[in-house]
Amino acid sequence: MSSFDIQPGTRILGIGVDILETVRIQASIDRFGDRFLRRVFTPAERQYCAAMPFPARHYGARFAAKEAVSKAFGTGIGKQIGWRDIEIKRKETGEPCILLHGPAAKLAATLDVIQTLITLSHSDHYSVANAILIAKS
């Protein structure tokens, strides 16, 4: 059984998708610099993206992922969940995964979330992410 099979006694709590133009992320980086990056991304995310040949593409994919996860929760980014409460990491295989912190982790526990799935993609001009939250029934 793959990690994408829905186990008996579980349900899809929510799904989320987001797409953005990479130029918008680059414009925020150019205009606000580290202030923008520190506000939205964790230190590990900043370190990863900064090491890439085209950092804005990777920042864009993570920005879209955070939006997609917040949509899957049904909250958006704001009162209940902040930008850095959702961290996008990579498994040893290179597959992206979600690490929740603070209020996002507490909300996931309250909603009985047992698995988070994320997929990212980016090109020269766009970044997109899909998120699925699986919870106990």
C-alpha positions as CSV (number, residue, x, y, z in Angstrom):
1,M,0.0,0.0,0.0
2,S,1.4,3.4,-0.9
3,S,1.5,6.4,1.4
4,F,-1.4,7.9,-0.7
5,D,-3.9,5.2,0.1
6,I,-6.7,6.4,2.4
7,Q,-6.9,4.0,5.3
8,P,-10.2,2.8,6.8
9,G,-11.3,5.2,9.5
10,T,-9.8,8.2,7.8
11,R,-11.1,11.0,5.7
12,I,-9.9,13.9,3.6
13,L,-10.3,16.9,5.8
14,G,-9.4,19.4,3.2
15,I,-7.6,20.2,0.0
16,G,-5.9,23.4,-1.1
17,V,-4.3,24.7,-4.2
18,D,-2.4,27.9,-5.0
19,I,-0.6,29.3,-8.0
20,L,1.4,32.5,-8.2
21,E,3.6,34.4,-10.6
22,T,7.3,34.1,-9.7
23,V,7.8,37.8,-10.6
24,R,5.6,38.7,-7.6
25,I,7.9,36.9,-5.2
26,Q,10.9,38.4,-6.8
27,A,9.4,41.9,-6.6
28,S,8.8,41.4,-2.8
29,I,12.3,40.2,-2.3
30,D,13.6,43.2,-4.3
31,R,11.4,45.7,-2.4
32,F,11.5,44.3,1.1
33,G,14.6,42.0,1.1
34,D,15.3,40.1,4.3
35,R,12.3,41.6,6.1
36,F,9.9,39.9,3.7
37,L,11.9,36.6,3.7
38,R,12.1,36.5,7.6
39,R,8.3,37.3,7.9
40,V,7.2,34.5,5.5
41,F,9.9,31.7,5.6
42,T,11.6,29.7,8.3
43,P,15.4,29.8,8.6
44,A,15.7,26.3,7.0
45,E,13.5,27.4,4.0
46,R,15.5,30.5,3.5
47,Q,18.8,28.6,3.6
48,Y,17.5,26.0,1.1
49,C,16.1,28.6,-1.4
50,A,19.1,30.9,-1.2
51,A,21.3,28.0,-2.2
52,M,19.4,27.5,-5.5
53,P,20.4,29.1,-8.8
54,F,17.0,30.8,-9.1
55,P,15.8,31.4,-5.5
56,A,12.6,33.1,-6.4
57,R,11.2,30.0,-8.0
58,H,11.8,28.0,-4.8
59,Y,10.5,30.7,-2.6
60,G,7.4,30.9,-4.8
61,A,6.8,27.2,-4.6
62,R,7.0,27.4,-0.8
63,F,4.8,30.5,-0.6
64,A,2.2,28.6,-2.8
65,A,2.5,25.6,-0.5
66,K,1.8,27.6,2.6
67,E,-1.3,29.1,1.0
68,A,-2.4,25.7,-0.2
69,V,-2.0,24.2,3.3
70,S,-3.9,27.1,4.9
71,K,-6.7,26.6,2.4
72,A,-6.8,22.9,3.2
73,F,-7.3,23.8,6.8
74,G,-10.0,26.3,5.8
75,T,-8.4,29.1,7.6
76,G,-6.1,30.9,5.2
77,I,-3.1,32.8,6.5
78,G,-4.0,35.2,9.2
79,K,-5.7,34.9,12.6
80,Q,-5.3,31.1,13.2
81,I,-2.2,30.2,11.2
82,G,0.9,32.4,10.4
83,W,3.3,32.0,7.5
84,R,6.1,30.4,9.6
85,D,3.7,28.0,11.3
86,I,3.8,26.0,8.0
87,E,7.3,24.8,6.9
88,I,8.1,23.1,3.7
89,K,10.9,20.6,4.0
90,R,12.3,17.9,1.9
91,K,12.6,14.2,2.7
92,E,15.9,12.4,1.9
93,T,14.2,11.2,-1.3
94,G,13.7,14.9,-2.3
95,E,9.9,14.6,-1.9
96,P,8.5,17.8,-0.2
97,C,6.8,17.4,3.1
98,I,5.0,19.7,5.6
99,L,6.2,20.4,9.1
100,L,3.6,22.3,11.2
101,H,4.6,24.6,14.1
102,G,2.8,26.4,16.9
103,P,-0.9,27.2,16.1
104,A,-0.9,25.1,12.9
105,A,0.3,22.1,14.8
106,K,-2.3,22.7,17.5
107,L,-5.0,23.0,14.9
108,A,-3.9,19.8,13.2
109,A,-4.1,18.0,16.5
110,T,-7.5,19.4,17.3
111,L,-8.8,18.3,13.9
112,D,-7.2,14.8,14.2
113,V,-4.9,15.4,11.2
114,I,-2.8,12.2,10.8
115,Q,-1.2,12.9,7.4
116,T,-0.3,16.0,5.3
117,L,0.4,15.7,1.6
118,I,2.0,18.4,-0.5
119,T,3.2,18.7,-4.1
120,L,5.0,21.6,-5.6
121,S,6.0,22.7,-9.0
122,H,7.6,25.8,-10.5
123,S,8.7,27.1,-13.8
124,D,10.3,30.4,-14.9
125,H,7.1,32.2,-14.5
126,Y,4.8,30.3,-12.1
127,S,4.8,28.3,-8.9
128,V,2.0,26.0,-7.9
129,A,1.2,23.7,-4.9
130,N,-1.5,21.3,-3.9
131,A,-2.1,20.2,-0.3
132,I,-4.3,17.4,1.2
133,L,-5.0,16.9,4.9
134,I,-6.1,13.5,6.0
135,A,-7.7,13.1,9.4
136,K,-9.3,10.4,11.5
137,S,-13.0,9.8,10.7
